[in-house]
Each structure stands twice: as C-alpha cells, then as structure tokens.
Amino acid sequence: MDPITAATHADPYPYYSTLRANGGLDFDPHLNIWVASSAEAVCAVLHHPDCHVRPAHEPVPKAIAEGPAGRVFGRLMRMNEGERQRCPRAAIAPRLQDIDPRQVEAPVKARLLRHGAEGVRQAQFSGPVSVVAQLLGFNPTDSHLISELTGDFVACLSPLSQAPQLEVAHRASEQLARLFQERIVARDSQLLNGICQGFEDADPDSRTANLIGLLSQTHEATAGLIGNALLALIRDPALHQVLRDDPTQINSLLAEVQRFDPAVQNTRRFIAAPCEILGAALSQGDAVLVLLAAANRDPQLNPAPDTLLLDRPNRRSFSFGSGRHECPGQALAMDIARASLEAILERTPCLDQLAWHYRPSTNGRIPLFSDRS
C-alpha cells in the first residue's frame, strides 16, 4: 500500500496512523511527493497561501487541455486561485446556503427507486445530480439527462481515464454547456437566478463552467457519502437497528461517516513559491498529497477517532476541505444524502443481500453495489 492506493484499500486507516506517527508531513521518495497526514499538517497546507490547487506549469491537465472539457476545467473555482476562485465562490456559495431541505426532499421522494442494488446505484449516482438540476430549473426528464452527462463529464477529472472516456467527457461538457445556456435564458429558478445575478459582471463561460462544476462535485462526493454510510450499516447490523428504531439518527450517521470513512480520501496542493511548513522546507514546484481521511482519524482532532460514534461531541473533519477552497455545498450534499439514504432503506431493508467493491480511483472511496448471487 502507498498513500495513493490507500484510497480504495479495504482498511487504509492503520496505514494512515503509521504515516501520522512519522511526523505528519513527510517526503515520499518513491512517489516524489510530500505527504500531509496529521491534522496539524493538513490544516497548515490547506490554509497556506503558497499551496495552490494546480501546478503553475499545468493549470489544466494535458490530456484534456485542448478540448471542451479542458475549457470547463480551466474556469472551475475549485481549480483556480485569486479572483478566478473568489468571484465564482461569492456568486454560488451564499445561494447554496439558502436552499430549504424540503426543496431537496421533494424530488428525492418523487423518484421511484428500484429494489436492491439497482435502486442503490440510482440513489447514489443519478439521484443527487438530478436533485440539483431540478433546483436549477430543469424538468425531471432533462434532469435525468443532466445526471447522465455529468457522469460522463467527471471522467475527465480522473487520471485513470483513457482516451475513449475523455472523448465522451468532451462531448458531455459541450452538451451540458448548451443546456445551461438555454436554462440561463429562461431563469425560472430562484437558485439559478440568484447565481446568475452573482455572475453579472463575470465571464459568461465562467458562470456556465462553475454550474457544471457544481454538478460534478455533487456527483462524486454524494455518491461516496451515501455508499459509505450503507457500508457502515452493513458492517454493523446493530447500527442498522438503531436507524430502524429511530430514523432521525440518519443525520448523525452521515455526519460521522463523512469523518470516519470519507468519500474523498485525499487532495493535492502544489507549491507556488518556496515556503516552510511545520519546519519542512518546500520548494517551488513541489507537490503535496493531502490525506484528508488520515487527518480525520488523528486523535489530536477527534478523541477515539477509530470508533464510529453517532453522538460524537465536537466532531471535526476535513472531508469537505478547509480554508479558501472549502466546499460551499456541504449542507446541500448532506441534505441530499439524508433524503436518499431514507429512500434506499425503505426500498432495500435487507442490506446483507448487497455485494460491493470500490470503484478504481486515486482519491475517491466510492463503493459500487451489486446483488449477491
């Protein structure tokens, strides 16, 4: 195991503990990358002004730089610094905070999930993006298409994707842009209208790209959160019984799962200027692998970190980031996951009939379910 393959290992957490014991910020000569594993180191890197989200020499991955997906990627607030990060965030973040949880519940409950693993996959992957699309004014039919196209687009974000997947991602980004441009003209959604007002003085292409980015973040993070919550229930039938007796505990389960076994295990930062972090001298051009999941299990951050506690006091987590690039959609993701998990448990009460494996990834921990034969 190494810090990258750990993301989809059956149990990477003892390994993460070993990394923390080595000092929390250490250089891995085999991967040629710094590794931040302690809560202190992860916090320091995420908040350091010289730790950027993309390398200066490659603001867009070479594999997609010349295509439509690359043009979207280059404008995403999550992949930029300075004004190109702050302006889109200022336009989108406040509007996401204003979404009423009941607006999320309605489209989730309106979907008829199939039984078993197929229904779980629906709730994990097509459901969350469909909900956001409907909040942005798309009708249910178009929202389903938006969800499929988003699933195609996110392939461009993975270094494991091959040329055929990247070509599909390019086509999907073009289709998504056209659909959003049509929807922006109509502006018959309170959420979309508010976001557009925040972008009035900005590049229209930046607005469209960051609406696509909102969908792509919803797709990955929410699918993993829902899936890992289900795994927690499969691994601990007593916990499943707790939820049967008191369904309101779903909120507590999701809050703890996003700390205990997060969907996003790591992220990266790139050193824009020579700097010192926790006594380590980092050079311009160095890369840092930021192990969010390892930091969540740091006993300096959370006492008894390897125990899943629904009633954990003062729970702290890096799963949605921290600092200037903290995810603005955390509350929305949690609301979608809660409504989706409720729907799954109603349709698939016998979770022990599900088999699963982790989707290949360098940073995501997203279980894929199938029915046991």
C-alpha positions in Angstrom: 0.0 0.0 0.0 1.1 3.6 -0.6 -0.7 6.9 0.2 -2.5 6.8 -3.2 -3.6 3.2 -3.4 -4.8 3.5 0.2 -7.9 5.4 -1.0 -9.6 2.2 -2.2 -7.9 -0.3 0.2 -10.3 -2.4 2.4 -8.9 -0.7 5.5 -6.3 2.0 5.0 -6.7 3.6 8.4 -4.0 1.6 10.3 -1.6 2.6 7.5 -2.7 6.3 7.8 -1.9 6.0 11.5 1.6 4.9 10.7 2.1 7.9 8.4 1.0 10.2 11.1 3.4 8.7 13.5 6.3 9.6 11.1 5.7 13.2 11.8 2.6 14.2 9.8 4.4 15.9 6.9 7.0 13.7 5.2 8.5 13.3 1.8 7.8 10.1 -0.1 10.8 9.5 -2.4 9.0 6.7 -4.4 6.0 8.9 -5.3 8.2 12.0 -5.4 5.6 13.9 -3.3 5.2 15.4 0.1 2.5 13.6 2.2 0.5 15.5 4.8 -1.2 13.1 7.1 -1.7 14.7 10.5 -4.5 17.2 11.3 -1.9 19.8 12.0 -0.1 19.3 8.7 -3.3 19.0 6.7 -4.7 22.2 8.2 -1.4 24.0 7.6 -1.2 23.0 3.9 -4.8 23.8 3.2 -4.5 27.3 4.7 -1.1 28.2 3.3 -1.2 30.9 0.6 1.6 29.3 -1.4 -0.2 25.9 -1.6 -2.2 26.1 -4.8 -4.7 23.6 -6.3 -3.0 23.3 -9.6 0.7 23.4 -10.7 1.7 26.7 -12.2 3.1 25.0 -15.4 -0.1 22.9 -16.0 -3.3 24.8 -14.9 -5.3 22.3 -17.0 -4.3 18.6 -17.3 -2.5 18.0 -20.6 -4.9 15.1 -21.5 -7.9 17.5 -21.8 -6.3 20.9 -22.3 -7.2 21.3 -26.0 -10.8 20.2 -25.7 -14.2 21.4 -24.4 -13.8 19.6 -21.1 -10.4 21.4 -20.6 -12.1 24.8 -21.2 -14.6 24.0 -18.5 -11.9 22.7 -16.1 -9.8 25.8 -16.5 -12.6 28.0 -15.3 -13.7 25.9 -12.2 -13.4 27.8 -9.0 -12.1 24.7 -7.3 -9.2 24.6 -9.7 -8.2 28.2 -9.5 -6.8 30.8 -7.1 -7.3 34.5 -6.6 -10.2 36.3 -8.4 -11.0 33.2 -10.6 -11.7 31.3 -7.4 -13.2 34.1 -5.2 -15.7 35.5 -7.7 -17.5 32.3 -8.6 -17.5 31.2 -5.0 -19.1 34.5 -4.0 -21.8 34.0 -6.6 -22.6 30.4 -5.7 -21.9 29.7 -2.1 -24.5 32.1 -0.5 -27.2 30.7 -2.7 -26.5 27.1 -1.7 -26.8 28.0 2.0 -30.3 29.3 1.4 -31.7 26.1 0.0 -34.5 24.7 2.2 -34.1 21.0 3.0 -37.7 20.4 2.0 -36.8 21.5 -1.6 -34.3 18.6 -1.6 -36.7 16.0 -0.1 -39.5 16.6 -2.7 -37.6 15.5 -5.8 -35.9 12.6 -4.0 -39.3 11.3 -2.8 -40.8 11.7 -6.3 -38.3 9.3 -7.7 -39.3 5.6 -7.8 -36.2 3.7 -6.8 -35.9 0.1 -7.9 -35.3 -2.6 -5.3 -31.9 -3.9 -4.4 -28.5 -2.8 -5.9 -30.0 -1.2 -8.9 -32.0 1.2 -6.7 -28.9 1.9 -4.6 -27.0 2.9 -7.8 -29.9 5.1 -8.8 -29.8 6.9 -5.5 -26.1 7.2 -5.4 -25.3 8.4 -8.9 -28.3 9.6 -10.8 -30.4 10.9 -7.9 -28.2 13.6 -6.3 -27.3 15.4 -9.6 -31.0 15.2 -10.7 -32.0 16.9 -7.5 -29.5 19.8 -8.1 -30.6 20.1 -11.7 -34.2 20.4 -10.7 -33.3 23.1 -8.1 -31.7 24.9 -11.0 -34.9 24.8 -13.0 -34.6 21.7 -15.2 -37.7 19.4 -15.5 -37.4 15.8 -14.3 -36.7 14.4 -17.8 -34.0 16.9 -18.5 -32.6 16.4 -15.0 -32.1 12.7 -15.7 -30.2 13.6 -18.9 -28.1 16.2 -17.0 -27.2 13.5 -14.5 -26.1 11.1 -17.2 -24.0 13.8 -18.9 -22.4 14.8 -15.6 -21.4 11.2 -15.0 -19.7 11.3 -18.4 -18.0 14.6 -17.7 -16.4 13.6 -14.4 -14.3 11.1 -16.3 -12.1 14.0 -17.3 -11.2 14.6 -13.6 -9.6 11.2 -13.1 -6.1 10.5 -14.2 -7.2 6.8 -14.7 -9.4 7.7 -17.6 -8.4 6.6 -21.1 -8.9 8.3 -24.4 -12.4 6.9 -25.1 -13.7 8.2 -21.7 -12.1 11.6 -22.3 -13.7 11.9 -25.7 -17.1 11.2 -24.0 -16.3 13.8 -21.4 -15.6 16.4 -24.1 -18.9 15.8 -25.7 -20.7 15.8 -22.4 -19.2 19.2 -21.4 -20.5 20.7 -24.7 -24.0 19.3 -24.2 -24.1 20.5 -20.6 -22.9 24.0 -21.6 -25.7 24.2 -24.2 -28.4 23.0 -21.8 -27.3 25.5 -19.2 -27.2 28.4 -21.7 -30.8 27.6 -22.6 -31.8 27.4 -18.9 -30.0 30.7 -18.1 -32.1 32.5 -20.7 -35.3 31.2 -19.0 -34.1 31.9 -15.5 -37.2 30.4 -14.0 -35.4 29.0 -10.9 -34.8 31.0 -7.8 -31.5 29.3 -7.3 -30.3 29.8 -10.8 -31.5 33.4 -10.9 -29.6 34.1 -7.7 -26.4 32.5 -9.0 -26.7 34.4 -12.4 -27.1 37.7 -10.5 -23.8 36.9 -8.7 -22.1 36.4 -12.1 -23.5 39.6 -13.7 -20.1 41.2 -14.1 -18.2 38.0 -14.8 -17.3 36.0 -17.9 -20.4 34.0 -19.1 -18.2 31.0 -19.7 -17.0 31.1 -16.1 -20.7 31.0 -15.0 -21.5 28.0 -17.2 -18.3 26.2 -16.2 -19.0 26.6 -12.5 -22.6 25.4 -12.8 -21.2 22.3 -14.4 -18.6 22.1 -11.6 -21.4 22.2 -9.0 -23.0 19.2 -10.6 -19.7 17.3 -10.9 -18.9 17.8 -7.2 -22.4 16.7 -6.2 -21.9 13.5 -8.3 -18.7 12.3 -6.7 -18.9 13.4 -3.1 -22.6 12.5 -2.6 -22.3 9.1 -4.2 -19.4 8.2 -1.9 -21.1 9.6 1.2 -24.3 7.6 0.6 -22.3 4.4 -0.3 -20.0 4.6 2.7 -23.0 5.2 5.1 -24.5 2.0 3.7 -21.3 0.1 4.3 -21.3 1.3 7.9 -24.7 -0.3 8.3 -23.7 -3.5 6.5 -20.7 -3.9 8.7 -22.6 -3.2 11.9 -26.1 -4.6 12.0 -26.7 -3.1 15.4 -26.2 0.3 13.9 -28.7 -0.6 11.3 -31.2 -1.5 14.0 -30.6 1.9 15.7 -31.8 3.6 12.5 -34.8 1.3 12.2 -35.8 2.3 15.7 -35.0 6.0 15.2 -34.8 7.2 11.6 -33.9 10.7 12.8 -30.4 9.2 13.6 -29.6 9.2 9.8 -28.3 12.8 10.2 -25.9 11.7 12.9 -24.8 8.7 10.9 -24.0 10.8 7.8 -22.2 13.4 9.9 -20.0 10.7 11.5 -19.4 8.7 8.3 -18.1 11.7 6.4 -15.5 12.0 9.1 -14.9 8.3 9.8 -14.8 7.0 6.2 -14.9 9.9 3.8 -15.7 9.7 0.1 -12.8 12.0 -0.8 -9.7 10.5 0.9 -7.1 12.9 -0.4 -6.5 16.0 -2.5 -3.4 17.8 -3.7 -1.6 21.1 -3.4 1.3 22.5 -5.4 3.9 24.8 -4.1 3.8 28.2 -5.9 6.8 29.7 -4.0 9.5 28.4 -1.6 8.0 28.1 1.8 8.3 26.4 5.2 5.5 24.3 6.7 5.9 22.8 10.1 9.7 23.0 9.9 9.9 21.4 6.4 11.4 23.4 3.6 9.3 23.0 0.4 10.5 24.2 -3.0 8.5 25.9 -5.8 7.0 23.2 -7.9 6.8 20.6 -5.1 3.5 18.6 -4.8 1.8 17.7 -1.6 -0.7 14.8 -1.2 -3.1 16.0 1.5 -4.6 12.9 3.3 -7.9 14.3 4.5 -9.0 10.9 5.7 -5.9 10.4 7.8 -6.3 13.8 9.4 -9.9 13.0 10.3 -8.6 10.0 12.3 -6.0 12.0 14.1 -6.6 11.7 17.9 -5.4 15.3 18.2 -8.5 16.3 16.2 -11.1 13.7 17.4 -10.8 11.6 20.6 -11.3 7.9 20.0 -11.1 8.5 16.2 -11.3 4.9 15.1 -14.7 4.4 16.7 -17.9 5.4 14.8 -19.9 7.4 17.3 -23.3 8.8 16.3 -23.3 11.2 19.3 -19.7 12.3 18.9 -19.2 15.7 20.6 -17.4 18.5 18.8 -16.9 16.4 15.7 -14.3 17.9 13.4 -13.5 16.8 9.8 -11.5 17.9 6.7 -13.7 15.8 4.4 -15.2 18.9 2.7 -11.9 20.8 2.7 -10.8 23.7 4.8 -9.7 27.3 4.1 -10.3 29.2 0.9 -11.2 26.0 -1.0 -13.7 24.5 1.5 -16.6 23.0 -0.3 -19.5 25.5 -0.4 -22.1 22.8 -0.9 -21.6 20.7 2.3 -25.1 21.4 3.7 -26.7 20.6 0.4 -24.7 17.4 0.0 -25.7 16.2 3.5 -29.4 17.0 2.8 -29.4 15.1 -0.4 -27.6 12.1 1.2 -30.1 12.1 4.1 -33.1 12.0 1.8 -31.5 9.5 -0.5 -30.5 7.1 2.3 -34.0 7.2 3.7 -35.3 6.2 0.3 -32.8 3.4 0.0 -33.6 1.9 3.4 -37.3 2.0 2.6 -36.8 0.0 -0.6 -33.8 -2.2 0.4 -34.2 -3.1 4.1 -32.0 -6.3 3.8 -28.6 -4.7 3.2 -26.9 -8.1 3.7 -28.1 -9.0 0.2 -25.7 -6.4 -1.3 -22.2 -7.2 -2.5 -19.8 -4.3 -3.2 -16.3 -3.2 -4.3 -14.6 0.2 -4.5 -14.6 2.0 -7.9 -11.0 2.4 -9.1 -9.7 5.8 -8.1 -6.6 7.7 -6.9 -8.5 9.7 -4.3 -12.1 8.7 -4.1 -13.6 6.0 -1.9 -16.9 5.2 -3.6 -18.4 1.7 -3.2 -20.3 0.2 -6.1 -23.1 -2.3 -5.1 -24.5 -5.4 -6.8 -27.0 -8.0 -5.7 -25.5 -11.2 -4.2 -26.0 -14.2 -6.5 
